[in-house]
Amino acid sequence: MTSKTEDIVYRLKKRAEIRRNIPRGEPDRISDLLEEAASDIELLRRHKTHLLKLLATIPSIITDKLL
C-alpha cells in the first residue's frame, strides 16, 4: 500500500494547488487538467472496488442456480 503522499491522486491535487498559488494573468488550465485527472482516477478506483465486489458474488450465484 502506498502512503498518502505517494498516492497519485494526492500528488496530482497537490501539484494543482501549488500551481494555483502562482500568480498568473490568466486561468491555469494545467491545474484544471491535474484536478480532472485526479477526479477520474478516484472514480475509476470506486468503480473497480464495486466491480470486484460484484465479481466476488458470482461463484455463489452460480452455486445457487445449480442447487
C-alpha positions in Angstrom: 0.0 0.0 0.0 1.3 3.5 -0.8 1.4 6.2 1.7 -0.8 9.3 1.3 2.0 11.4 -0.1 3.0 8.7 -2.6 -0.6 8.3 -3.9 -1.0 9.6 -7.4 -4.3 11.3 -6.6 -2.8 13.2 -3.7 0.2 14.2 -5.8 -2.0 15.5 -8.7 -4.2 17.5 -6.4 -1.2 18.9 -4.5 0.5 19.9 -7.8 -2.7 21.7 -8.9 -2.9 23.5 -5.6 0.8 24.6 -5.9 0.3 25.8 -9.5 -2.9 27.8 -8.5 -0.9 29.7 -5.9 1.5 31.0 -8.5 0.2 34.4 -9.7 -0.7 34.3 -13.4 -2.5 36.7 -15.7 -5.0 34.0 -16.8 -6.5 30.8 -15.5 -4.2 27.8 -15.2 -5.5 25.1 -17.5 -2.9 22.7 -16.4 -4.2 22.9 -12.8 -7.7 22.1 -14.2 -6.3 19.1 -16.0 -4.5 17.8 -13.0 -7.6 18.0 -10.9 -9.7 16.4 -13.6 -7.2 13.5 -13.8 -7.3 13.1 -10.0 -11.1 13.0 -10.0 -11.2 10.5 -12.9 -8.7 8.2 -11.1 -10.8 8.4 -7.9 -13.9 7.5 -9.9 -12.2 4.6 -11.6 -11.0 3.3 -8.2 -14.6 3.4 -6.9 -15.8 1.5 -10.0 -13.0 -1.1 -9.6 -14.0 -1.7 -6.0 -17.6 -2.1 -6.9 -16.9 -4.4 -9.8 -14.6 -6.6 -7.6 -17.4 -6.9 -5.0 -19.8 -8.0 -7.8 -17.3 -10.5 -9.2 -16.9 -12.0 -5.8 -20.6 -12.8 -5.7 -20.6 -14.7 -9.0 -19.5 -18.1 -7.5 -22.3 -18.1 -5.0 -24.8 -17.1 -7.7 -23.7 -20.0 -9.9 -23.8 -22.4 -7.0 -27.3 -21.3 -6.1 -28.5 -21.8 -9.6 -27.1 -25.3 -9.7 -28.7 -26.4 -6.5 
